């Protein structure tokens, strides 16, 4: 009887702890601070993250060899176009060489700000694409791996809500 009771309690705990997480719900993490992100532009000049405070910051980590990254880019461009009047900075960060990024740029007509990330492992970017969105106060309020359709209404609303959050 004790065994059945223990199994029942364990089963109950497992069921309670499993939550149905909605795909577009933000993953909040206080572990990543804006100042910890080390980026350089394509001329190897460091990006001063403090200069981005007061703006919403959308950082998409990607690579030229990443098929989901390539599939996601048109929707990022459309979202950027839709949100052009908002105070939002879109950065596409790769740890590839400047030459690889420049070669990629020649083949696509995106108006992205391409940057190189120096510390993706320290930021726990474990898969590509990964997107971080910081609110204007510099707080990370969205951190999620995987492909998103950034130009759909739910994701546009998500970005706008983050832009308005403090």
BAKOL-240112 format. One record per atom (N, C-alpha, C): residue number from 1; residue in one letter; x negated, y negated, z negated. Coordinates in pm, whole numbers, plus 50000, padded with zeros to 5 digits. Last residue first. Layout:
N
(r NUM; a; (X; Y; Z))
...
END
This chain:
166
(r 166; x; (49151; 45101; 51850))
(r 166; x; (49042; 45042; 51770))
(r 166; x; (49010; 45135; 51656))
(r 165; x; (49280; 45131; 52182))
(r 165; x; (49263; 45176; 52044))
(r 165; x; (49145; 45107; 51977))
(r 164; x; (49293; 45068; 52446))
(r 164; x; (49367; 44980; 52354))
(r 164; x; (49347; 45018; 52208))
(r 163; x; (49152; 45271; 52564))
(r 163; x; (49106; 45133; 52584))
(r 163; x; (49172; 45036; 52486))
(r 162; x; (49315; 45484; 52501))
(r 162; x; (49183; 45476; 52437))
(r 162; x; (49131; 45333; 52448))
(r 161; x; (49528; 45423; 52673))
(r 161; x; (49550; 45427; 52527))
(r 161; x; (49418; 45418; 52451))
(r 160; x; (49398; 45451; 52921))
(r 160; x; (49452; 45321; 52880))
(r 160; x; (49473; 45315; 52729))
(r 159; x; (49342; 45728; 52914))
(r 159; x; (49233; 45630; 52922))
(r 159; x; (49280; 45493; 52877))
(r 158; x; (49606; 45831; 52903))
(r 158; x; (49508; 45864; 52801))
(r 158; x; (49397; 45760; 52799))
(r 157; x; (49712; 45736; 53145))
(r 157; x; (49767; 45689; 53017))
(r 157; x; (49671; 45715; 52903))
(r 156; x; (49554; 45891; 53317))
(r 156; x; (49546; 45744; 53324))
(r 156; x; (49598; 45685; 53194))
(r 155; x; (49647; 46144; 53239))
(r 155; x; (49508; 46107; 53213))
(r 155; x; (49484; 45956; 53226))
(r 154; x; (49918; 46131; 53317))
(r 154; x; (49881; 46162; 53178))
(r 154; x; (49738; 46119; 53146))
(r 153; x; (49902; 46075; 53598))
(r 153; x; (49960; 45979; 53503))
(r 153; x; (49917; 46006; 53359))
(r 152; x; (49583; 46157; 53750))
(r 152; x; (49725; 46183; 53722))
(r 152; x; (49772; 46093; 53608))
(r 151; x; (49316; 46113; 53794))
(r 151; x; (49408; 46013; 53847))
(r 151; x; (49555; 46047; 53822))
(r 150; x; (49171; 46329; 53694))
(r 150; x; (49169; 46203; 53622))
(r 150; x; (49267; 46099; 53672))
(r 149; x; (49204; 46632; 53641))
(r 149; x; (49259; 46551; 53750))
(r 149; x; (49278; 46411; 53691))
(r 148; x; (48912; 46792; 53522))
(r 148; x; (49036; 46719; 53497))
(r 148; x; (49078; 46648; 53625))
(r 147; x; (48703; 47063; 53427))
(r 147; x; (48766; 46984; 53533))
(r 147; x; (48894; 46918; 53483))
(r 146; x; (48508; 47063; 53124))
(r 146; x; (48595; 47116; 53226))
(r 146; x; (48652; 47012; 53319))
(r 145; x; (48508; 46949; 52783))
(r 145; x; (48444; 47015; 52897))
(r 145; x; (48550; 47054; 52999))
(r 144; x; (48550; 46642; 52613))
(r 144; x; (48603; 46769; 52660))
(r 144; x; (48528; 46818; 52781))
(r 143; x; (48623; 46402; 52406))
(r 143; x; (48504; 46480; 52438))
(r 143; x; (48554; 46616; 52482))
(r 142; x; (48726; 46094; 52290))
(r 142; x; (48758; 46204; 52380))
(r 142; x; (48628; 46270; 52420))
(r 141; x; (48626; 45909; 52121))
(r 141; x; (48763; 45954; 52093))
(r 141; x; (48808; 46064; 52189))
(r 140; x; (48358; 45761; 51974))
(r 140; x; (48393; 45868; 52066))
(r 140; x; (48531; 45921; 52028))
(r 139; x; (48346; 45414; 51938))
(r 139; x; (48378; 45542; 51874))
(r 139; x; (48419; 45643; 51982))
(r 138; x; (48310; 45158; 52027))
(r 138; x; (48198; 45250; 52039))
(r 138; x; (48222; 45384; 51972))
(r 137; x; (48526; 44995; 52038))
(r 137; x; (48443; 44986; 51917))
(r 137; x; (48323; 45080; 51921))
(r 136; x; (48657; 45074; 52272))
(r 136; x; (48578; 44950; 52273))
(r 136; x; (48491; 44930; 52149))
(r 135; x; (48595; 45436; 52276))
(r 135; x; (48682; 45319; 52271))
(r 135; x; (48596; 45193; 52265))
(r 134; x; (48458; 45666; 52507))
(r 134; x; (48440; 45587; 52386))
(r 134; x; (48537; 45469; 52390))
(r 133; x; (48475; 45983; 52633))
(r 133; x; (48535; 45850; 52644))
(r 133; x; (48523; 45783; 52507))
(r 132; x; (48299; 46225; 52814))
(r 132; x; (48311; 46152; 52688))
(r 132; x; (48383; 46022; 52720))
(r 131; x; (48324; 46530; 52986))
(r 131; x; (48357; 46387; 52983))
(r 131; x; (48366; 46338; 52840))
(r 130; x; (48155; 46760; 53186))
(r 130; x; (48197; 46723; 53050))
(r 130; x; (48220; 46573; 53053))
(r 129; x; (48172; 47007; 53448))
(r 129; x; (48163; 46870; 53399))
(r 129; x; (48207; 46860; 53252))
(r 128; x; (47934; 47185; 53253))
(r 128; x; (47964; 47074; 53344))
(r 128; x; (48091; 47107; 53421))
(r 127; x; (47842; 47249; 52912))
(r 127; x; (47897; 47290; 53042))
(r 127; x; (47926; 47165; 53123))
(r 126; x; (47733; 47132; 52691))
(r 126; x; (47707; 47274; 52712))
(r 126; x; (47754; 47324; 52847))
(r 125; x; (47612; 46880; 52539))
(r 125; x; (47677; 46898; 52668))
(r 125; x; (47641; 47040; 52712))
(r 124; x; (47503; 46798; 52295))
(r 124; x; (47582; 46922; 52302))
(r 124; x; (47667; 46930; 52429))
(r 123; x; (47321; 46602; 52285))
(r 123; x; (47462; 46559; 52284))
(r 123; x; (47558; 46678; 52290))
(r 122; x; (47088; 46738; 52319))
(r 122; x; (47112; 46677; 52189))
(r 122; x; (47258; 46634; 52174))
(r 121; x; (47118; 46794; 52592))
(r 121; x; (47120; 46903; 52493))
(r 121; x; (47148; 46850; 52354))
(r 120; x; (47093; 46542; 52714))
(r 120; x; (47221; 46614; 52720))
(r 120; x; (47229; 46728; 52620))
(r 119; x; (46911; 46317; 52723))
(r 119; x; (46925; 46404; 52605))
(r 119; x; (47058; 46480; 52602))
(r 118; x; (46906; 46154; 52944))
(r 118; x; (46778; 46204; 52895))
(r 118; x; (46793; 46310; 52786))
(r 117; x; (47084; 46111; 53239))
(r 117; x; (47092; 46137; 53096))
(r 117; x; (46961; 46203; 53053))
(r 116; x; (47099; 45857; 53477))
(r 116; x; (47034; 45983; 53437))
(r 116; x; (47045; 45994; 53285))
(r 115; x; (47383; 45733; 53661))
(r 115; x; (47275; 45720; 53564))
(r 115; x; (47216; 45858; 53538))
(r 114; x; (47583; 45554; 53887))
(r 114; x; (47511; 45677; 53858))
(r 114; x; (47397; 45647; 53761))
(r 113; x; (47874; 45419; 53911))
(r 113; x; (47748; 45381; 53849))
(r 113; x; (47680; 45511; 53808))
(r 112; x; (48048; 45473; 54223))
(r 112; x; (48014; 45506; 54085))
(r 112; x; (47884; 45438; 54041))
(r 111; x; (48205; 45469; 54457))
(r 111; x; (48150; 45346; 54401))
(r 111; x; (48115; 45365; 54254))
(r 110; x; (48141; 45710; 54713))
(r 110; x; (48196; 45677; 54582))
(r 110; x; (48131; 45549; 54533))
(r 109; x; (48106; 45863; 54962))
(r 109; x; (48139; 45721; 54957))
(r 109; x; (48210; 45688; 54824))
(r 108; x; (47826; 46081; 55006))
(r 108; x; (47962; 46053; 54956))
(r 108; x; (47982; 45904; 54942))
(r 107; x; (47562; 46113; 55081))
(r 107; x; (47662; 46200; 55143))
(r 107; x; (47806; 46170; 55104))
(r 106; x; (47411; 45944; 54925))
(r 106; x; (47414; 45921; 55070))
(r 106; x; (47525; 46001; 55138))
(r 105; x; (47432; 46059; 54672))
(r 105; x; (47500; 45932; 54699))
(r 105; x; (47513; 45906; 54849))
(r 104; x; (47255; 46278; 54699))
(r 104; x; (47399; 46300; 54682))
(r 104; x; (47476; 46174; 54720))
(r 103; x; (47014; 46140; 54707))
(r 103; x; (47054; 46222; 54822))
(r 103; x; (47204; 46249; 54817))
(r 102; x; (47014; 46032; 54448))
(r 102; x; (47017; 45943; 54564))
(r 102; x; (47061; 46018; 54690))
(r 101; x; (46996; 46270; 54299))
(r 101; x; (47115; 46185; 54285))
(r 101; x; (47127; 46092; 54405))
(r 100; x; (46744; 46364; 54382))
(r 100; x; (46864; 46447; 54400))
(r 100; x; (46991; 46362; 54393))
(r 99; x; (46582; 46147; 54299))
(r 99; x; (46589; 46185; 54441))
(r 99; x; (46714; 46269; 54469))
(r 98; x; (46606; 46153; 54024))
(r 98; x; (46657; 46037; 54097))
(r 98; x; (46675; 46072; 54243))
(r 97; x; (46699; 46486; 53915))
(r 97; x; (46603; 46382; 53953))
(r 97; x; (46674; 46267; 54024))
(r 96; x; (46958; 46549; 53664))
(r 96; x; (46879; 46581; 53784))
(r 96; x; (46785; 46465; 53818))
(r 95; x; (47132; 46503; 53469))
(r 95; x; (46993; 46518; 53427))
(r 95; x; (46903; 46559; 53544))
(r 94; x; (47377; 46244; 53511))
(r 94; x; (47319; 46373; 53551))
(r 94; x; (47178; 46381; 53495))
(r 93; x; (47673; 46065; 53474))
(r 93; x; (47542; 46095; 53419))
(r 93; x; (47498; 46235; 53458))
(r 92; x; (47852; 45801; 53571))
(r 92; x; (47834; 45942; 53604))
(r 92; x; (47690; 45977; 53574))
(r 91; x; (48063; 45573; 53408))
(r 91; x; (47926; 45615; 53435))
(r 91; x; (47926; 45763; 53469))
(r 90; x; (48279; 45308; 53406))
(r 90; x; (48267; 45448; 53446))
(r 90; x; (48121; 45476; 53478))
(r 89; x; (48421; 45093; 53179))
(r 89; x; (48299; 45122; 53254))
(r 89; x; (48294; 45272; 53280))
(r 88; x; (48695; 44878; 53155))
(r 88; x; (48647; 45016; 53146))
(r 88; x; (48524; 45031; 53235))
(r 87; x; (48913; 44681; 53119))
(r 87; x; (48775; 44663; 53073))
(r 87; x; (48712; 44801; 53047))
(r 86; x; (49110; 44685; 53423))
(r 86; x; (49091; 44711; 53279))
(r 86; x; (48942; 44695; 53246))
(r 85; x; (49129; 44674; 53690))
(r 85; x; (49154; 44550; 53617))
(r 85; x; (49140; 44565; 53466))
(r 84; x; (49089; 44937; 53776))
(r 84; x; (48989; 44836; 53809))
(r 84; x; (49007; 44705; 53732))
(r 83; x; (49231; 45171; 53756))
(r 83; x; (49201; 45099; 53632))
(r 83; x; (49103; 44983; 53653))
(r 82; x; (49241; 45272; 54014))
(r 82; x; (49366; 45239; 53946))
(r 82; x; (49340; 45147; 53827))
(r 81; x; (48966; 45322; 54054))
(r 81; x; (49036; 45224; 54137))
(r 81; x; (49166; 45178; 54070))
(r 80; x; (48924; 45523; 53864))
(r 80; x; (48844; 45399; 53857))
(r 80; x; (48913; 45288; 53936))
(r 79; x; (49094; 45716; 53970))
(r 79; x; (49122; 45660; 53838))
(r 79; x; (49048; 45527; 53820))
(r 78; x; (48958; 45766; 54213))
(r 78; x; (49095; 45711; 54215))
(r 78; x; (49131; 45650; 54081))
(r 77; x; (48717; 45871; 54109))
(r 77; x; (48715; 45750; 54191))
(r 77; x; (48853; 45685; 54195))
(r 76; x; (48818; 46097; 53983))
(r 76; x; (48752; 45994; 53902))
(r 76; x; (48748; 45863; 53980))
(r 75; x; (48911; 46236; 54204))
(r 75; x; (49010; 46188; 54106))
(r 75; x; (48949; 46085; 54011))
(r 74; x; (48670; 46296; 54336))
(r 74; x; (48770; 46209; 54401))
(r 74; x; (48873; 46156; 54302))
(r 73; x; (48538; 46463; 54130))
(r 73; x; (48493; 46327; 54164))
(r 73; x; (48597; 46242; 54238))
(r 72; x; (48617; 46727; 54102))
(r 72; x; (48671; 46627; 54010))
(r 72; x; (48643; 46484; 54056))
(r 71; x; (48470; 46873; 54282))
(r 71; x; (48615; 46871; 54298))
(r 71; x; (48680; 46762; 54213))
(r 70; x; (48215; 46841; 54173))
(r 70; x; (48244; 46785; 54306))
(r 70; x; (48394; 46774; 54328))
(r 69; x; (48249; 46984; 53935))
(r 69; x; (48213; 46842; 53931))
(r 69; x; (48249; 46774; 54063))
(r 68; x; (48296; 47243; 54027))
(r 68; x; (48405; 47171; 53960))
(r 68; x; (48377; 47020; 53950))
(r 67; x; (48025; 47287; 54140))
(r 67; x; (48145; 47280; 54224))
(r 67; x; (48263; 47211; 54153))
(r 66; x; (47720; 47155; 54091))
(r 66; x; (47839; 47194; 54014))
(r 66; x; (47966; 47176; 54097))
(r 65; x; (47496; 47047; 54201))
(r 65; x; (47523; 47189; 54230))
(r 65; x; (47654; 47239; 54168))
(r 64; x; (47477; 46792; 54096))
(r 64; x; (47504; 46806; 54240))
(r 64; x; (47541; 46948; 54277))
(r 63; x; (47655; 46748; 53787))
(r 63; x; (47535; 46788; 53862))
(r 63; x; (47574; 46809; 54008))
(r 62; x; (47764; 46551; 53500))
(r 62; x; (47784; 46629; 53622))
(r 62; x; (47649; 46672; 53679))
(r 61; x; (47952; 46379; 53269))
(r 61; x; (47828; 46452; 53289))
(r 61; x; (47850; 46552; 53401))
(r 60; x; (48097; 46072; 53255))
(r 60; x; (48117; 46206; 53308))
(r 60; x; (47980; 46266; 53334))
(r 59; x; (48215; 45839; 53036))
(r 59; x; (48091; 45901; 53085))
(r 59; x; (48124; 46044; 53128))
(r 58; x; (48366; 45547; 52990))
(r 58; x; (48398; 45679; 53044))
(r 58; x; (48268; 45735; 53100))
(r 57; x; (48427; 45312; 52751))
(r 57; x; (48320; 45376; 52826))
(r 57; x; (48360; 45519; 52860))
(r 56; x; (48567; 44997; 52712))
(r 56; x; (48592; 45141; 52708))
(r 56; x; (48488; 45204; 52798))
(r 55; x; (48380; 44741; 52546))
(r 55; x; (48438; 44800; 52667))
(r 55; x; (48470; 44946; 52640))
(r 54; x; (48261; 44682; 52315))
(r 54; x; (48367; 44590; 52357))
(r 54; x; (48436; 44637; 52484))
(r 53; x; (47936; 44786; 52412))
(r 53; x; (48035; 44768; 52306))
(r 53; x; (48135; 44662; 52350))
(r 52; x; (47741; 44781; 52598))
(r 52; x; (47870; 44835; 52641))
(r 52; x; (47976; 44828; 52532))
(r 51; x; (47508; 44702; 52483))
(r 51; x; (47570; 44608; 52577))
(r 51; x; (47707; 44655; 52623))
(r 50; x; (47429; 44929; 52351))
(r 50; x; (47489; 44821; 52271))
(r 50; x; (47558; 44719; 52360))
(r 49; x; (47298; 45078; 52543))
(r 49; x; (47435; 45116; 52509))
(r 49; x; (47504; 45009; 52426))
(r 48; x; (47106; 44994; 52793))
(r 48; x; (47126; 44951; 52655))
(r 48; x; (47273; 44973; 52619))
(r 47; x; (46937; 45221; 52983))
(r 47; x; (47068; 45155; 52972))
(r 47; x; (47086; 45122; 52824))
(r 46; x; (46602; 45185; 53102))
(r 46; x; (46697; 45232; 53001))
(r 46; x; (46827; 45151; 53003))
(r 45; x; (46515; 45239; 53439))
(r 45; x; (46531; 45138; 53333))
(r 45; x; (46634; 45189; 53233))
(r 44; x; (46490; 45398; 53661))
(r 44; x; (46428; 45444; 53537))
(r 44; x; (46431; 45340; 53425))
(r 43; x; (46649; 45336; 53860))
(r 43; x; (46515; 45278; 53870))
(r 43; x; (46435; 45309; 53744))
(r 42; x; (46892; 45438; 53794))
(r 42; x; (46816; 45512; 53895))
(r 42; x; (46681; 45447; 53928))
(r 41; x; (46898; 45399; 53434))
(r 41; x; (46953; 45380; 53567))
(r 41; x; (46862; 45451; 53668))
(r 40; x; (46926; 45629; 53162))
(r 40; x; (46847; 45536; 53241))
(r 40; x; (46918; 45517; 53375))
(r 39; x; (47039; 45700; 52829))
(r 39; x; (47060; 45694; 52974))
(r 39; x; (46960; 45599; 53037))
(r 38; x; (47112; 45860; 52549))
(r 38; x; (46995; 45803; 52616))
(r 38; x; (47014; 45815; 52767))
(r 37; x; (47318; 45819; 52279))
(r 37; x; (47315; 45858; 52420))
(r 37; x; (47202; 45785; 52490))
(r 36; x; (47323; 45706; 52032))
(r 36; x; (47244; 45830; 52048))
(r 36; x; (47233; 45872; 52193))
(r 35; x; (47502; 45496; 52035))
(r 35; x; (47360; 45463; 52040))
(r 35; x; (47271; 45587; 52059))
(r 34; x; (47750; 45629; 52003))
(r 34; x; (47716; 45565; 52129))
(r 34; x; (47565; 45541; 52142))
(r 33; x; (47729; 45941; 51840))
(r 33; x; (47741; 45796; 51834))
(r 33; x; (47691; 45738; 51965))
(r 32; x; (47874; 46230; 51763))
(r 32; x; (47805; 46164; 51873))
(r 32; x; (47833; 46015; 51866))
(r 31; x; (48027; 46311; 51549))
(r 31; x; (47887; 46347; 51550))
(r 31; x; (47809; 46273; 51658))
(r 30; x; (48293; 46282; 51549))
(r 30; x; (48218; 46168; 51498))
(r 30; x; (48068; 46193; 51504))
(r 29; x; (48515; 46377; 51791))
(r 29; x; (48392; 46415; 51724))
(r 29; x; (48319; 46291; 51679))
(r 28; x; (48813; 46506; 51918))
(r 28; x; (48746; 46395; 51850))
(r 28; x; (48624; 46448; 51777))
(r 27; x; (48948; 46575; 52208))
(r 27; x; (48869; 46642; 52108))
(r 27; x; (48785; 46535; 52042))
(r 26; x; (49279; 46495; 52314))
(r 26; x; (49138; 46462; 52296))
(r 26; x; (49074; 46548; 52188))
(r 25; x; (49477; 46700; 52520))
(r 25; x; (49459; 46638; 52390))
(r 25; x; (49312; 46612; 52368))
(r 24; x; (49528; 46830; 52756))
(r 24; x; (49485; 46691; 52763))
(r 24; x; (49471; 46624; 52628))
(r 23; x; (49609; 47092; 52681))
(r 23; x; (49489; 47071; 52763))
(r 23; x; (49438; 46928; 52757))
(r 22; x; (49707; 47154; 52347))
(r 22; x; (49742; 47100; 52477))
(r 22; x; (49615; 47063; 52552))
(r 21; x; (49668; 47446; 52167))
(r 21; x; (49611; 47315; 52196))
(r 21; x; (49649; 47272; 52337))
(r 20; x; (49829; 47622; 51950))
(r 20; x; (49837; 47603; 52094))
(r 20; x; (49792; 47461; 52127))
(r 19; x; (49632; 47774; 51701))
(r 19; x; (49721; 47666; 51741))
(r 19; x; (49717; 47653; 51892))
(r 18; x; (49577; 48000; 51460))
(r 18; x; (49579; 47986; 51606))
(r 18; x; (49680; 47879; 51642))
(r 17; x; (49624; 48015; 51189))
(r 17; x; (49509; 47937; 51234))
(r 17; x; (49502; 47921; 51385))
(r 16; x; (49849; 48180; 51170))
(r 16; x; (49859; 48040; 51129))
(r 16; x; (49745; 47958; 51186))
(r 15; x; (49740; 48427; 51257))
(r 15; x; (49850; 48363; 51331))
(r 15; x; (49861; 48215; 51297))
(r 14; x; (49548; 48474; 51057))
(r 14; x; (49507; 48461; 51198))
(r 14; x; (49615; 48389; 51278))
(r 13; x; (49713; 48496; 50832))
(r 13; x; (49612; 48390; 50839))
(r 13; x; (49568; 48367; 50982))
(r 12; x; (49861; 48726; 50901))
(r 12; x; (49930; 48599; 50878))
(r 12; x; (49832; 48482; 50890))
(r 11; x; (49658; 48920; 50906))
(r 11; x; (49734; 48891; 51027))
(r 11; x; (49802; 48755; 51017))
(r 10; x; (49587; 48915; 50631))
(r 10; x; (49490; 48880; 50734))
(r 10; x; (49560; 48842; 50865))
(r 9; x; (49828; 49007; 50520))
(r 9; x; (49776; 48875; 50485))
(r 9; x; (49677; 48828; 50591))
(r 8; x; (49840; 49264; 50635))
(r 8; x; (49948; 49167; 50658))
(r 8; x; (49901; 49025; 50629))
(r 7; x; (49612; 49383; 50530))
(r 7; x; (49624; 49367; 50675))
(r 7; x; (49730; 49263; 50707))
(r 6; x; (49682; 49381; 50258))
(r 6; x; (49564; 49308; 50305))
(r 6; x; (49570; 49283; 50455))
(r 5; x; (49910; 49551; 50264))
(r 5; x; (49921; 49413; 50215))
(r 5; x; (49804; 49330; 50267))
(r 4; x; (49795; 49789; 50351))
(r 4; x; (49899; 49727; 50433))
(r 4; x; (49915; 49580; 50393))
(r 3; x; (49624; 49836; 50133))
(r 3; x; (49570; 49819; 50267))
(r 3; x; (49671; 49750; 50358))
(r 2; x; (49802; 49877; 49923))
(r 2; x; (49713; 49762; 49920))
(r 2; x; (49656; 49733; 50059))
(r 1; x; (49919; 50120; 50000))
(r 1; x; (50000; 50000; 50000))
(r 1; x; (49914; 49873; 50000))
END
